[in-house]
Amino acid sequence: MKQYSFSFNPSSLEEFKTVLPVNKSKKMLKNYLLNEYELPEALDELQQPVNNPAIQPYWMSETEINKMNRLVKQAKTKGYTINKSAVMRDVMKNLIEKHRDKPIQKSEQYRQRFKVPVGTKNRLSLLIEDGELTYELSSFIIDGYIPSNDFPSMRNQEQEDLNFKSDIEVFERLDEISSEYGFKKGGRAKIFRDALVQFEALMQTNPPKKAALKQELKYILDEYKNVENVPTIQEEISKYLKE
């Protein structure tokens, strides 16, 4: 698996998360990409840039990456230059249109407060926007988490509370794994913390927040270049970095 960061139209991304349940959306997107999606006949729209995009990370298998590469090469043979983000935007657009009028029944929501080591929330805030944490962590628990067999006790550790609200299926998955390990009391919390440790490690390899800020900076600089010459911009940036 390899993590890629894709750029989306912010409104489309929000609609995607609204139309499809948290615990199913990423799996549905990947299944659609592999088993149904092909490039449209007209590719002009896919070449259109997205202004001030939202950045969304996805973990992709070699099979998915190969399909993306094939689609990009296929577009090139037709005289179009598109990237993987353009493909993913079209995949998302198709899924939204497919389910907008036939929405999937939303799952019951559940909330729980977990004890985690002090500093966890601050570290996560540097890696991913607070509003994205639930979505990304839920998807990871459902699709990517493999227990580490190491569940350290929280005793004698400084603790803080992390409130987590998600689809009931996410909590059921935690309970399922807890039962497999024979945990009785506090098993869900042990599994959640293990998943959280793994999730944080994955986010550190390619922090979504950093990718989003980098994309936003590029957009701002492109706009700035329309009204100012490059040497002046470089001088301004140099001054700012020295402050």
DOLODO-242802 format. One record per residue (C-alpha): residue number from 1; residue in one letter; x, y, z. Coordinates in Angstrom, 2 decimals. Example, Ala and Ser with C-alpha at 12.3 -4.5 7.8 and 13.67 -1.06 7.14 Angstrom:
2
k r c1 c2 c3
1 A 12.30 -4.50 7.80 $
2 S 13.67 -1.06 7.14 $
END
This chain:
243
k r c1 c2 c3
1 M 0.00 0.00 0.00 $
2 K 1.16 3.52 -0.76 $
3 Q -0.36 6.81 0.30 $
4 Y -1.28 9.37 -2.34 $
5 S -2.70 12.84 -1.79 $
6 F -5.32 13.95 -4.30 $
7 S -6.78 17.38 -4.91 $
8 F -10.56 17.72 -5.00 $
9 N -13.13 20.44 -5.35 $
10 P -13.99 21.19 -1.68 $
11 S -17.76 21.15 -2.27 $
12 S -17.58 17.82 -4.13 $
13 L -15.53 16.27 -1.36 $
14 E -18.02 17.38 1.27 $
15 E -20.95 16.08 -0.79 $
16 F -19.16 12.75 -1.22 $
17 K -18.80 12.42 2.54 $
18 T -22.46 13.36 2.99 $
19 V -23.90 11.02 0.37 $
20 L -21.83 7.95 1.33 $
21 P -21.43 6.55 4.87 $
22 V -18.07 7.08 6.56 $
23 N -17.47 3.39 7.08 $
24 K -18.12 2.51 3.42 $
25 S -17.13 5.51 1.30 $
26 K -13.45 4.78 0.69 $
27 K -14.06 1.10 -0.02 $
28 M -16.85 2.00 -2.46 $
29 L -14.62 4.52 -4.22 $
30 K -11.84 1.97 -4.63 $
31 N -14.19 -0.77 -5.82 $
32 Y -15.73 1.60 -8.34 $
33 L -12.30 2.63 -9.61 $
34 L -11.18 -0.99 -10.10 $
35 N -14.35 -2.61 -11.33 $
36 E -16.49 -0.01 -13.09 $
37 Y -14.68 3.18 -13.95 $
38 E -13.33 3.98 -17.39 $
39 L -12.43 7.35 -18.87 $
40 P -15.29 9.33 -20.40 $
41 E -15.31 9.98 -24.14 $
42 A -14.84 13.75 -23.61 $
43 L -11.74 14.47 -21.53 $
44 D -11.67 18.28 -21.67 $
45 E -13.35 18.62 -18.28 $
46 L -10.74 16.39 -16.64 $
47 Q -8.03 18.83 -17.72 $
48 Q -9.64 21.75 -15.90 $
49 P -7.63 22.85 -12.83 $
50 V -9.22 23.10 -9.39 $
51 N -8.78 26.45 -7.68 $
52 N -8.01 26.35 -3.97 $
53 P -8.53 22.57 -3.78 $
54 A -9.07 20.36 -0.76 $
55 I -6.41 17.68 -0.28 $
56 Q -7.49 14.16 0.62 $
57 P -5.10 11.25 1.23 $
58 Y -5.85 7.71 0.11 $
59 W -3.96 4.47 0.68 $
60 M -3.85 2.57 -2.59 $
61 S -2.87 -0.97 -3.51 $
62 E -0.57 -1.79 -6.42 $
63 T -3.63 -2.88 -8.42 $
64 E -5.29 0.50 -7.92 $
65 I -2.10 2.38 -8.80 $
66 N -1.70 0.32 -11.97 $
67 K -5.29 1.13 -12.99 $
68 M -4.65 4.85 -12.40 $
69 N -1.44 4.75 -14.44 $
70 R -3.23 2.96 -17.28 $
71 L -5.95 5.61 -17.36 $
72 V -3.42 8.46 -17.39 $
73 K -1.53 6.80 -20.28 $
74 Q -4.77 6.14 -22.12 $
75 A -5.67 9.84 -21.93 $
76 K -2.20 10.74 -23.22 $
77 T -2.70 8.60 -26.34 $
78 K -5.78 10.73 -27.06 $
79 G -3.77 13.92 -26.75 $
80 Y -4.84 14.84 -23.20 $
81 T -2.58 15.44 -20.23 $
82 I -4.31 14.54 -17.00 $
83 N -3.03 13.45 -13.61 $
84 K -4.23 10.97 -11.00 $
85 S -6.14 13.67 -9.11 $
86 A -8.20 14.38 -12.24 $
87 V -9.08 10.70 -12.48 $
88 M -10.05 10.51 -8.81 $
89 R -12.18 13.64 -9.12 $
90 D -14.10 12.02 -11.97 $
91 V -14.49 8.76 -10.04 $
92 M -15.87 10.71 -7.08 $
93 K -18.16 12.75 -9.32 $
94 N -19.62 9.56 -10.84 $
95 L -20.21 7.99 -7.43 $
96 I -21.94 11.13 -6.16 $
97 E -24.23 11.19 -9.20 $
98 K -24.93 7.47 -8.80 $
99 H -26.03 7.77 -5.17 $
100 R -27.30 11.35 -4.89 $
101 D -30.89 10.38 -5.68 $
102 K -30.54 6.94 -4.12 $
103 P -28.55 7.66 -0.96 $
104 I -27.27 4.78 1.08 $
105 Q -28.99 4.52 4.41 $
106 K -26.90 6.29 7.00 $
107 S -25.51 4.27 9.87 $
108 E -26.34 4.86 13.50 $
109 Q -23.81 7.13 15.15 $
110 Y -22.09 6.39 18.43 $
111 R -19.76 8.44 20.59 $
112 Q -17.17 7.34 23.14 $
113 R -14.47 9.07 25.14 $
114 F -11.17 7.19 25.10 $
115 K -8.16 7.67 27.36 $
116 V -4.99 8.24 25.32 $
117 P -1.43 9.27 26.27 $
118 V -0.96 12.99 26.89 $
119 G 0.23 14.77 23.76 $
120 T -1.63 12.52 21.33 $
121 K -4.22 15.11 20.32 $
122 N -1.60 17.82 19.81 $
123 R 0.53 15.57 17.58 $
124 L -2.49 14.59 15.51 $
125 S -3.48 18.25 15.09 $
126 L -0.13 18.86 13.40 $
127 L -0.73 16.03 10.94 $
128 I -4.39 16.32 10.01 $
129 E -7.18 18.86 10.31 $
130 D -9.50 18.22 13.27 $
131 G -12.50 18.00 10.95 $
132 E -10.84 15.20 8.95 $
133 L -9.67 13.06 11.86 $
134 T -12.91 11.13 12.41 $
135 Y -13.35 10.35 8.71 $
136 E -9.76 9.22 8.18 $
137 L -9.43 7.27 11.42 $
138 S -12.78 5.54 10.87 $
139 S -11.77 4.51 7.37 $
140 F -8.45 3.21 8.67 $
141 I -10.09 1.12 11.41 $
142 I -12.47 -0.45 8.88 $
143 D -10.07 -1.02 5.97 $
144 G -6.45 -0.71 7.02 $
145 Y -5.93 -1.63 10.67 $
146 I -4.11 -4.85 11.57 $
147 P -3.59 -5.42 15.33 $
148 S 0.02 -5.17 16.46 $
149 N -0.31 -7.70 19.32 $
150 D 1.15 -5.05 21.61 $
151 F -1.40 -3.41 23.90 $
152 P 0.47 -1.52 26.64 $
153 S -1.36 -0.59 29.82 $
154 M -2.34 3.02 30.40 $
155 R -1.49 2.71 34.07 $
156 N 1.22 5.08 35.27 $
157 Q 0.86 7.12 32.05 $
158 E -0.35 10.70 31.89 $
159 Q -3.67 10.64 30.10 $
160 E -6.00 12.89 28.16 $
161 D -9.48 12.34 26.74 $
162 L -10.13 11.90 23.04 $
163 N -13.79 12.09 22.04 $
164 F -14.55 9.90 19.05 $
165 K -17.89 9.85 17.22 $
166 S -18.40 7.63 14.20 $
167 D -20.64 5.04 12.55 $
168 I -21.67 2.19 14.82 $
169 E -19.94 -0.25 12.42 $
170 V -16.59 1.26 13.36 $
171 F -17.18 0.48 17.05 $
172 E -18.45 -2.98 16.14 $
173 R -15.19 -3.59 14.30 $
174 L -13.24 -2.59 17.42 $
175 D -15.35 -4.96 19.52 $
176 E -14.90 -7.77 17.01 $
177 I -11.12 -7.51 17.21 $
178 S -11.28 -7.19 20.99 $
179 S -13.24 -10.46 21.19 $
180 E -10.72 -12.20 18.93 $
181 Y -8.01 -11.34 21.46 $
182 G -10.12 -12.46 24.39 $
183 F -10.33 -9.04 26.00 $
184 K -13.25 -8.61 28.36 $
185 K -13.00 -5.32 30.24 $
186 G -11.57 -2.33 28.38 $
187 G -10.91 -4.31 25.21 $
188 R -12.43 -1.74 22.87 $
189 A -10.20 0.99 24.32 $
190 K -7.07 -1.16 23.96 $
191 I -7.82 -1.85 20.30 $
192 F -8.70 1.79 19.65 $
193 R -5.38 3.01 21.09 $
194 D -3.45 0.44 19.06 $
195 A -5.25 1.57 15.90 $
196 L -4.58 5.20 16.80 $
197 V -0.83 4.56 17.19 $
198 Q -0.69 2.91 13.77 $
199 F -2.84 5.64 12.23 $
200 E -0.54 8.36 13.56 $
201 A 2.53 6.56 12.18 $
202 L 0.90 6.36 8.75 $
203 M -0.08 10.03 8.80 $
204 Q 3.52 10.98 9.60 $
205 T 4.73 9.44 6.34 $
206 N 2.74 12.00 4.34 $
207 P 0.85 14.40 6.63 $
208 P -2.41 15.50 4.98 $
209 K -2.21 18.86 6.74 $
210 K 1.25 19.51 5.28 $
211 A 0.09 18.45 1.81 $
212 A -2.92 20.75 2.06 $
213 L -0.82 23.72 3.20 $
214 K 1.70 23.07 0.42 $
215 Q -1.11 23.03 -2.15 $
216 E -2.62 26.19 -0.66 $
217 L 0.78 27.91 -0.74 $
218 K 1.18 26.99 -4.40 $
219 Y -2.23 28.45 -5.18 $
220 I -1.44 31.68 -3.32 $
221 L 1.94 32.03 -5.04 $
222 D 0.36 31.46 -8.46 $
223 E -2.10 34.23 -7.69 $
224 Y 0.66 36.47 -6.35 $
225 K 2.69 36.00 -9.55 $
226 N -0.20 37.49 -11.50 $
227 V 0.27 40.83 -9.74 $
228 E 3.95 40.87 -8.75 $
229 N 7.29 39.94 -10.30 $
230 V 9.12 36.82 -9.12 $
231 P 12.24 38.54 -7.64 $
232 T 10.04 40.70 -5.40 $
233 I 8.06 37.67 -4.27 $
234 Q 11.28 35.79 -3.52 $
235 E 12.53 38.76 -1.49 $
236 E 9.28 38.92 0.48 $
237 I 9.36 35.19 1.21 $
238 S 13.01 35.39 2.26 $
239 K 12.21 38.22 4.69 $
240 Y 9.31 36.29 6.15 $
241 L 11.36 33.12 6.70 $
242 K 14.03 35.09 8.53 $
243 E 11.56 36.62 11.00 $
END
